[in-house]
Amino acid sequence: MSQQEPSRGRRLAKIVGLVGLVALAATGCSGEEVLRFGWPKGVTEQSDEMVNLWTGAVIASLVVGVFTWILMLWPVVFHRKKASDTDLPPQRQYNTLLEMIYTGVPVVIVVVLFVFTATTENRVLAKTANPDVTVDVKAFQWNWDFGYKQSKGAQPKTPDGGMVHTVGSSREIPLLVVPAGRTVEYQLSSNDVIHSFYVPEMHFKRDVFPYPDKNNQDNTFQNKIDRPGSFVGRCAELCGSYHAFMNFEVRALPGDLFDQYLDLRTRTNPTTNQTYTAAEALSKMACGDLCKPYAVTTSPFNTDRVARTASG
């Protein structure tokens, strides 16, 4: 028996190692994703706070899980049925100290998780009194209207004195152009029913109410996108027939390019004798993929009924 037990242990270790390797390979995760425990990569400073909370919570869960597995397997391995009752471990009906530990440890775990969660939430929802850019986000069935209330301490205005804004249509996905590396405040409202502003890469979603001053939810939030890029946005609240196609795109530009873009939006296009649209301003800037005039992360819904094939 003494010679067989080590060989069994080696075989068991090989099997466990093989199962672990197969499980890791089957997930299809990269090394970076494994270190984040599957949490998707974010694009804002606030999303970094969330991944830190997630990573800490998963590590704590694994520690508790491993300790629990040890407690479960210990009697299985070391207290199996013996040849005689005299070999049984001491039997006790009550153990007050152990019961206090079993009760106290879960309470401590819940309290610690609550504190870290509340602290992270406060940092994610924190707002500065003077954001670099303030945008007005207005939802309606079934699209978006983005306007610029403030940038560099002043409101950008079109030649006729109106607000610079971009409205989506069934033919064009609206672009919300913001500066990377600057604090942006989003002020949400709806023209009709409840919608929801959701950008997956931001790891953040907030409902959009018709009357933001008459609900129990703050209708503003702030974030800072840490790198230039294009990120799809969606309505995440069922709002009617075309809810699934109520998409938009957040286009984060370097600060100098954003300033150039917003300046163009306040000028008249000599070709059309109208104020530059978002697409026209980006086309004029000609700064590569970042300045493509139309959305690159999603496409408009085809409203031509003839172009679609019946499913049944």
ABEGO torsion letter per residue (X at the ends): XAAAAAAAAAAAAAAAAAAAAAAAAAAGBBAAAAAAGGBBBBABAAAAAAAAAAAAAAAAAAAAAAAAAAAAAAAAAAABBBABAAABBBBBABBAAAAAAAAAAAAAAAAAAAAAAAAAAAAAABBBABBABBBBBBBBOBBBBBBBABBGGBBBBBAAGBBBBBBBBAABBBBBBBBBGBBBBBBBBBABBBBBBBBAAAGBBBBBBABAAABABBABBBBBBABBEBBBBBBABBAEAAAAABBBBBBBBBAAAAAAAAAAAABBBAAAGBBBBAAAAAAAAGAEAAABABBAABBBBBABAAABBBAX
